[in-house]
């Protein structure tokens, strides 16, 4: 006999929060790439 496990439903607010978190992380990644390409430093102003 197979075990049937029911997963609790995921709250829509958590799905939205995770998606927004991913977008912000990607913007930070591209900001770091842009800063490195334009200034040569990951964090401009810090040696």
N, C-alpha and C positions, 0 to 999 in steps of 0.2 A: 504494500500500500504506500502511495506517495504522500509525503508531507506537503501540505499546502500552507504556505505562509502568506498572510495578507500584510501588505505594506500599508502603513497609514498614508492617507492622502497628503500630498505636499500642498502647503498653503501658498496661494497665489502671490502673497506679499513677499515670501521668501524667494520665489522665482524671479520676481521683478528686482529685488535687492541684489541677487546674484548676477543678473544681467547688467545692471547699472555698475556694479563693482567691476565686472569684466571690461566694460567700456572705459571706465576711469583708469584701470590698470593699463589698457592699451594706449590711452592718451599719454600717460606717464612714460611709457616705454618709448613712444615716438618723440616725446619732448626730450628725453635723455639722448636719443639718437640725433635729434636736431641740434641740441646743445653741443654734442661732441663734434658733429660735422662743422659747425660754425665757429667754435672756440677752441676745439681740441681738448676740452675738459668735460668730464661728466657733470660736475657741479661747478659752473662758472664762478670764479672768485676764490675758489679753494685750490691751493696748489697740490 
